[in-house]
Amino acid sequence: MTGYSTNEVADLVGLKPDQVRSFVKTGLLNAAEGHQPHYRYRYSFQDMVLLRMAKQLREAHASGQAIARALRMLKARLPAGKSLSSVRVLVEGRNVLVREKDSLWDPKSGQIQIDFSMSSLTREVAPMVKAAARIAHESATSADDLYDLGIDLEMINDLEGAKRLYVLATERDPEHADAWVNLGRLAHIAGETQEALRLFNIALKINADNVIAWFNLGVVQENLGAVENAFSAYRKALVLDRDFSDAHYNLARLYEETGDKQSAVRHLNAYKKLVC
């Protein structure tokens, strides 16, 4: 099983092991049960991000309720493979606001007292993640574990390392749709649009209900100028998840560009309700 032990995480984040375990018991972390008695749980990089954030929020005297709310929002808004380096947390009195790019997830206006990002944690965790990835690459690691480590490598901006692990995951399990999706996304980032299209279609043949694959397929179709195909992909994503805010946003933009003002406003309003 891949991941990081309670003691490793506690030492890196600056909490006591018992404090780390307490967050698992509250359900805020997704730590998996380990097999060896000397580590009960194994933690992901995303778990470490949440723990570091919780510690800093406590030090900023945010209320327990506000901390829990902020962590749940962050956890829900950061799907697999999404970089954490742009996330910032703002503490206003005893309230917590979470901002990514131009979106404020819990908008309560007022004087900001503290503003910090997770980029320092990314740098600190990088050697540990890379060491784990090297071991996994040389061992009989499962496709799921390889996929999880690929996500960790993406979070420290090692895209080539992540790609190698996703490829290895698909070799271990050719039906691993999420690994194909992430390979497609990395191909798209690299400007390999046709390859991204091929990879997303492979993922959808394996799992036609993969909402991320449909959304990313829509983005690629837009890049190729296939507007109707993009519309179809985004709509399919919303059939599977009507609260997929980015799909609403992209549809609003496309409807605006094609002159359907009423539909544009409808999707833009849906987007605003979800992110504000």
Protein Blocks (a to p, Z undefined) as FASTA:
>chain_A
ZZddfklmmmmnopafklmmmmmmnopaccdcdfbfkbmbdcdfklmmmmmmmmmmmmno
pafklmmmmmmmmmmmmcghiafklpccddehjaccddehjbcfblcedddfbdcdfklm
mmmmmmmmmmmmmmmmmmccdfklmmmmmmmmmmnopaklmmmmmmmmmmmmmmlmklmm
mmmmmmmmnopaklmmmmmmmmmmmmmmlmklmmmmmmmmmmnopaklmmmmmmmmmmmo
mklmklmmmmmmmmmmnopaklmmmmmmmmmmmmZZ
